[in-house]
Amino acid sequence: MRDVWLVGVGVVLGWLASKTWTDPGCQLGLVVFLVATALMTLGFALAVVGHGRNPRTGDPDEGDREDHP
């Protein structure tokens, strides 16, 4: 069922983009919006995944928290 929602959102966004693209005044705004959205999505994905982190190693600051309340 989740795939159906994703396809539906894609169709709606595609339709809106096609309507916006036919208006010459909105083309630059649409491009800026799509690029900014893609960059924010990439940044969020990298933050969530933890790009370059090895899950098997411990926290490097773990030894600094010796008997602190």
N, CA, C and O atoms as a GROMACS GRO file, in nm:
protein
  276
    1MET      N    1   0.082  -0.119   0.000
    1MET     CA    2   0.000   0.000   0.000
    1MET      C    3   0.087   0.126   0.000
    1MET      O    4   0.048   0.229  -0.055
    2ARG      N    5   0.204   0.116   0.062
    2ARG     CA    6   0.294   0.232   0.067
    2ARG      C    7   0.338   0.272  -0.073
    2ARG      O    8   0.350   0.391  -0.104
    3ASP      N    9   0.362   0.173  -0.158
    3ASP     CA   10   0.405   0.201  -0.296
    3ASP      C   11   0.298   0.278  -0.372
    3ASP      O   12   0.330   0.363  -0.455
    4VAL      N   13   0.172   0.248  -0.345
    4VAL     CA   14   0.063   0.319  -0.413
    4VAL      C   15   0.067   0.467  -0.376
    4VAL      O   16   0.048   0.552  -0.462
    5TRP      N   17   0.090   0.498  -0.250
    5TRP     CA   18   0.098   0.638  -0.207
    5TRP      C   19   0.216   0.708  -0.273
    5TRP      O   20   0.204   0.823  -0.317
    6LEU      N   21   0.331   0.641  -0.280
    6LEU     CA   22   0.448   0.702  -0.343
    6LEU      C   23   0.423   0.730  -0.491
    6LEU      O   24   0.462   0.834  -0.542
    7VAL      N   25   0.360   0.637  -0.560
    7VAL     CA   26   0.328   0.657  -0.701
    7VAL      C   27   0.229   0.772  -0.716
    7VAL      O   28   0.244   0.855  -0.806
    8GLY      N   29   0.130   0.777  -0.630
    8GLY     CA   30   0.032   0.885  -0.636
    8GLY      C   31   0.095   1.021  -0.615
    8GLY      O   32   0.063   1.117  -0.686
    9VAL      N   33   0.184   1.031  -0.517
    9VAL     CA   34   0.253   1.157  -0.492
    9VAL      C   35   0.340   1.194  -0.611
    9VAL      O   36   0.349   1.311  -0.649
   10GLY      N   37   0.406   1.094  -0.670
   10GLY     CA   38   0.488   1.120  -0.788
   10GLY      C   39   0.407   1.172  -0.906
   10GLY      O   40   0.450   1.263  -0.977
   11VAL      N   41   0.289   1.114  -0.926
   11VAL     CA   42   0.202   1.158  -1.035
   11VAL      C   43   0.155   1.301  -1.011
   11VAL      O   44   0.156   1.383  -1.103
   12VAL      N   45   0.115   1.331  -0.890
   12VAL     CA   46   0.066   1.466  -0.858
   12VAL      C   47   0.179   1.568  -0.874
   12VAL      O   48   0.159   1.674  -0.933
   13LEU      N   49   0.298   1.537  -0.822
   13LEU     CA   50   0.411   1.630  -0.835
   13LEU      C   51   0.452   1.647  -0.980
   13LEU      O   52   0.487   1.757  -1.022
   14GLY      N   53   0.448   1.539  -1.057
   14GLY     CA   54   0.478   1.549  -1.200
   14GLY      C   55   0.378   1.636  -1.273
   14GLY      O   56   0.415   1.717  -1.358
   15TRP      N   57   0.251   1.619  -1.240
   15TRP     CA   58   0.147   1.702  -1.303
   15TRP      C   59   0.166   1.849  -1.267
   15TRP      O   60   0.156   1.936  -1.354
   16LEU      N   61   0.192   1.877  -1.138
   16LEU     CA   62   0.215   2.015  -1.097
   16LEU      C   63   0.338   2.075  -1.165
   16LEU      O   64   0.338   2.190  -1.207
   17ALA      N   65   0.443   1.994  -1.175
   17ALA     CA   66   0.565   2.043  -1.241
   17ALA      C   67   0.539   2.073  -1.387
   17ALA      O   68   0.589   2.173  -1.440
   18SER      N   69   0.461   1.989  -1.454
   18SER     CA   70   0.432   2.014  -1.596
   18SER      C   71   0.349   2.141  -1.613
   18SER      O   72   0.371   2.216  -1.707
   19LYS      N   73   0.255   2.164  -1.523
   19LYS     CA   74   0.174   2.286  -1.531
   19LYS      C   75   0.259   2.409  -1.500
   19LYS      O   76   0.243   2.513  -1.564
   20THR      N   77   0.349   2.398  -1.404
   20THR     CA   78   0.435   2.510  -1.368
   20THR      C   79   0.536   2.538  -1.479
   20THR      O   80   0.568   2.653  -1.507
   21TRP      N   81   0.586   2.432  -1.542
   21TRP     CA   82   0.689   2.448  -1.645
   21TRP      C   83   0.635   2.523  -1.767
   21TRP      O   84   0.712   2.587  -1.838
   22THR      N   85   0.505   2.515  -1.793
   22THR     CA   86   0.449   2.585  -1.909
   22THR      C   87   0.440   2.735  -1.885
   22THR      O   88   0.422   2.811  -1.980
   23ASP      N   89   0.454   2.780  -1.760
   23ASP     CA   90   0.454   2.922  -1.728
   23ASP      C   91   0.599   2.969  -1.722
   23ASP      O   92   0.672   2.931  -1.631
   24PRO      N   93   0.642   3.052  -1.818
   24PRO     CA   94   0.784   3.092  -1.823
   24PRO      C   95   0.831   3.164  -1.697
   24PRO      O   96   0.950   3.157  -1.664
   25GLY      N   97   0.744   3.231  -1.628
   25GLY     CA   98   0.784   3.303  -1.507
   25GLY      C   99   0.814   3.210  -1.390
   25GLY      O  100   0.883   3.250  -1.296
   26CYS      N  101   0.765   3.088  -1.395
   26CYS     CA  102   0.783   2.995  -1.283
   26CYS      C  103   0.894   2.893  -1.306
   26CYS      O  104   0.925   2.815  -1.216
   27GLN      N  105   0.953   2.892  -1.424
   27GLN     CA  106   1.053   2.790  -1.455
   27GLN      C  107   1.175   2.797  -1.364
   27GLN      O  108   1.219   2.694  -1.312
   28LEU      N  109   1.229   2.916  -1.343
   28LEU     CA  110   1.347   2.929  -1.257
   28LEU      C  111   1.314   2.891  -1.113
   28LEU      O  112   1.393   2.824  -1.047
   29GLY      N  113   1.198   2.931  -1.064
   29GLY     CA  114   1.158   2.894  -0.929
   29GLY      C  115   1.142   2.745  -0.912
   29GLY      O  116   1.179   2.689  -0.808
   30LEU      N  117   1.088   2.679  -1.014
   30LEU     CA  118   1.072   2.534  -1.009
   30LEU      C  119   1.208   2.465  -1.006
   30LEU      O  120   1.228   2.370  -0.930
   31VAL      N  121   1.301   2.511  -1.088
   31VAL     CA  122   1.434   2.451  -1.091
   31VAL      C  123   1.504   2.469  -0.957
   31VAL      O  124   1.564   2.375  -0.904
   32VAL      N  125   1.497   2.589  -0.902
   32VAL     CA  126   1.560   2.616  -0.771
   32VAL      C  127   1.498   2.528  -0.663
   32VAL      O  128   1.568   2.472  -0.579
   33PHE      N  129   1.365   2.516  -0.665
   33PHE     CA  130   1.296   2.433  -0.567
   33PHE      C  131   1.338   2.286  -0.578
   33PHE      O  132   1.366   2.222  -0.477
   34LEU      N  133   1.343   2.233  -0.700
   34LEU     CA  134   1.380   2.093  -0.718
   34LEU      C  135   1.524   2.067  -0.677
   34LEU      O  136   1.553   1.964  -0.615
   35VAL      N  137   1.615   2.157  -0.710
   35VAL     CA  138   1.756   2.139  -0.672
   35VAL      C  139   1.770   2.148  -0.520
   35VAL      O  140   1.840   2.066  -0.460
   36ALA      N  141   1.706   2.246  -0.458
   36ALA     CA  142   1.714   2.260  -0.312
   36ALA      C  143   1.655   2.138  -0.242
   36ALA      O  144   1.710   2.091  -0.142
   37THR      N  145   1.544   2.087  -0.292
   37THR     CA  146   1.482   1.969  -0.233
   37THR      C  147   1.573   1.847  -0.246
   37THR      O  148   1.586   1.770  -0.151
   38ALA      N  149   1.635   1.831  -0.362
   38ALA     CA  150   1.725   1.718  -0.382
   38ALA      C  151   1.845   1.726  -0.287
   38ALA      O  152   1.887   1.626  -0.230
   39LEU      N  153   1.901   1.846  -0.271
   39LEU     CA  154   2.016   1.862  -0.182
   39LEU      C  155   1.979   1.837  -0.036
   39LEU      O  156   2.056   1.774   0.037
   40MET      N  157   1.863   1.886   0.007
   40MET     CA  158   1.820   1.862   0.144
   40MET      C  159   1.791   1.714   0.169
   40MET      O  160   1.822   1.662   0.276
   41THR      N  161   1.732   1.647   0.070
   41THR     CA  162   1.706   1.504   0.084
   41THR      C  163   1.836   1.426   0.093
   41THR      O  164   1.848   1.334   0.174
   42LEU      N  165   1.934   1.462   0.012
   42LEU     CA  166   2.064   1.396   0.017
   42LEU      C  167   2.132   1.420   0.152
   42LEU      O  168   2.187   1.328   0.211
   43GLY      N  169   2.127   1.544   0.199
   43GLY     CA  170   2.187   1.574   0.330
   43GLY      C  171   2.119   1.498   0.443
   43GLY      O  172   2.186   1.448   0.533
   44PHE      N  173   1.986   1.489   0.438
   44PHE     CA  174   1.913   1.415   0.540
   44PHE      C  175   1.948   1.266   0.535
   44PHE      O  176   1.970   1.204   0.639
   45ALA      N  177   1.954   1.211   0.414
   45ALA     CA  178   1.986   1.069   0.401
   45ALA      C  179   2.126   1.040   0.453
   45ALA      O  180   2.147   0.940   0.522
   46LEU      N  181   2.222   1.126   0.422
   46LEU     CA  182   2.358   1.105   0.471
   46LEU      C  183   2.365   1.120   0.622
   46LEU      O  184   2.441   1.049   0.688
   47ALA      N  185   2.288   1.211   0.678
   47ALA     CA  186   2.287   1.229   0.823
   47ALA      C  187   2.226   1.108   0.893
   47ALA      O  188   2.274   1.067   0.999
   48VAL      N  189   2.121   1.052   0.836
   48VAL     CA  190   2.055   0.938   0.897
   48VAL      C  191   2.140   0.812   0.884
   48VAL      O  192   2.154   0.736   0.980
   49VAL      N  193   2.197   0.791   0.767
   49VAL     CA  194   2.276   0.671   0.744
   49VAL      C  195   2.409   0.680   0.818
   49VAL      O  196   2.465   0.578   0.857
   50GLY      N  197   2.461   0.800   0.838
   50GLY     CA  198   2.590   0.815   0.905
   50GLY      C  199   2.702   0.780   0.811
   50GLY      O  200   2.784   0.693   0.839
   51HIS      N  201   2.707   0.848   0.701
   51HIS     CA  202   2.803   0.821   0.594
   51HIS      C  203   2.946   0.811   0.648
   51HIS      O  204   2.996   0.904   0.713
   52GLY      N  205   3.010   0.699   0.621
   52GLY     CA  206   3.149   0.680   0.658
   52GLY      C  207   3.170   0.630   0.800
   52GLY      O  208   3.285   0.615   0.842
   53ARG      N  209   3.065   0.603   0.874
   53ARG     CA  210   3.080   0.553   1.010
   53ARG      C  211   3.078   0.401   1.010
   53ARG      O  212   3.004   0.339   0.934
   54ASN      N  213   3.159   0.343   1.094
   54ASN     CA  214   3.164   0.199   1.108
   54ASN      C  215   3.084   0.162   1.233
   54ASN      O  216   3.124   0.197   1.343
   55PRO      N  217   2.971   0.092   1.219
   55PRO     CA  218   2.887   0.063   1.336
   55PRO      C  219   2.952  -0.032   1.436
   55PRO      O  220   2.904  -0.044   1.549
   56ARG      N  221   3.059  -0.100   1.398
   56ARG     CA  222   3.121  -0.195   1.490
   56ARG      C  223   3.214  -0.126   1.589
   56ARG      O  224   3.242  -0.181   1.696
   57THR      N  225   3.262  -0.008   1.555
   57THR     CA  226   3.352   0.060   1.648
   57THR      C  227   3.270   0.137   1.750
   57THR      O  228   3.160   0.183   1.720
   58GLY      N  229   3.325   0.152   1.869
   58GLY     CA  230   3.255   0.225   1.975
   58GLY      C  231   3.267   0.375   1.957
   58GLY      O  232   3.334   0.423   1.865
   59ASP      N  233   3.204   0.446   2.042
   59ASP     CA  234   3.209   0.591   2.041
   59ASP      C  235   3.348   0.635   2.085
   59ASP      O  236   3.395   0.591   2.190
   60PRO      N  237   3.417   0.719   2.009
   60PRO     CA  238   3.553   0.759   2.048
   60PRO      C  239   3.556   0.839   2.177
   60PRO      O  240   3.660   0.847   2.243
   61ASP      N  241   3.445   0.898   2.215
   61ASP     CA  242   3.441   0.976   2.338
   61ASP      C  243   3.397   0.891   2.458
   61ASP      O  244   3.382   0.944   2.568
   62GLU      N  245   3.376   0.763   2.437
   62GLU     CA  246   3.327   0.677   2.543
   62GLU      C  247   3.423   0.673   2.663
   62GLU      O  248   3.378   0.669   2.777
   63GLY      N  249   3.552   0.673   2.638
   63GLY     CA  250   3.650   0.666   2.747
   63GLY      C  251   3.654   0.793   2.830
   63GLY      O  252   3.701   0.790   2.944
   64ASP      N  253   3.606   0.905   2.774
   64ASP     CA  254   3.609   1.031   2.847
   64ASP      C  255   3.499   1.040   2.953
   64ASP      O  256   3.503   1.128   3.039
   65ARG      N  257   3.403   0.951   2.949
   65ARG     CA  258   3.290   0.959   3.041
   65ARG      C  259   3.309   0.865   3.160
   65ARG      O  260   3.215   0.795   3.197
   66GLU      N  261   3.423   0.860   3.217
   66GLU     CA  262   3.452   0.765   3.322
   66GLU      C  263   3.362   0.781   3.440
   66GLU      O  264   3.255   0.728   3.410
   67ASP      N  265   3.358   0.820   3.538
   67ASP     CA  266   3.263   0.816   3.647
   67ASP      C  267   3.189   0.948   3.661
   67ASP      O  268   3.170   0.997   3.772
   68HIS      N  269   3.147   1.005   3.553
   68HIS     CA  270   3.074   1.132   3.559
   68HIS      C  271   2.926   1.105   3.570
   68HIS      O  272   2.872   1.021   3.498
   69PRO      N  273   2.858   1.176   3.662
   69PRO     CA  274   2.713   1.153   3.678
   69PRO      C  275   2.633   1.205   3.562
   69PRO      O  276   2.511   1.193   3.562
   0.00000   0.00000   0.00000
